[in-house]
């Protein structure tokens, strides 16, 4: 992939897609095709095919997806399954038929079994039952991995898959009904600043679940490294290899935001998977390392939130 290559970023307005665009622009790529919802509906097969015919991308980053947190994943399983299947199927198939040189598909670490051995290696895919709260989304992403592998095997199509851990950063979704845990906490703690000293932030579970978090700009660099240097059939993990409890995360965010009151843990709500941290030896062997620490990343994200989300 050269600086003048025609590069499509599907989902360019989302958190991941916009980070990939920023990364490519910083590297002075001059032919970035931004596949946004205003330009093309990737859930529509005919529209997706016409778009590829006209845009003629040489390289494709598949960052378009329907995403959400534990509540959204659990409440809208049909939407998460069908929309993601449509998006990735249409993009991968059109990319193959219109002679794309290489495609990078982005999945999620939720593809792994709920009780996978930690840290999770790539070969643990489909070795156990999934976490029930997000199994529909996970199955869609597993199908995307298999589709990349099948098109490579049957058609010789150069498609690779990356499985990032929990992501956060600029352009994240901060809506309390549909967001992931980290941006939801930022929104909740910030909102609590306007309430009286008796107001307590309420969070799901007991705070014991352990999670790994990666700043989206670090993921974008990993995507670039893999597009340039990775050509294997097996998917590849992307994360920090380090995790924290949800309670530790909450305390860090509270400190960054300036919330100094008690946190009310609602133990009637699910914790989700007990622990989820990725083994990232494979991608580190390509020369990639995460550069943004968790607290630094939270501080940057909170500043972005205050400037871009708060009205």
Beta strands, then each sheet from edge to edge (+ up, - down):
strand 1: 7-10
strand 2: 32-35
strand 3: 59-62
strand 4: 102-106
strand 5: 159-164
strand 6: 166-168
strand 7: 201-204
strand 8: 210-211
strand 9: 213-215
strand 10: 236-238
strand 11: 244-245
strand 12: 263-266
strand 13: 275-276
sheet 1: 2+ 1+ 3+ 4+ 5+ 10+
sheet 2: 6+ 9+
sheet 3: 7+ 12+
sheet 4: 11+ 8- 13-
end
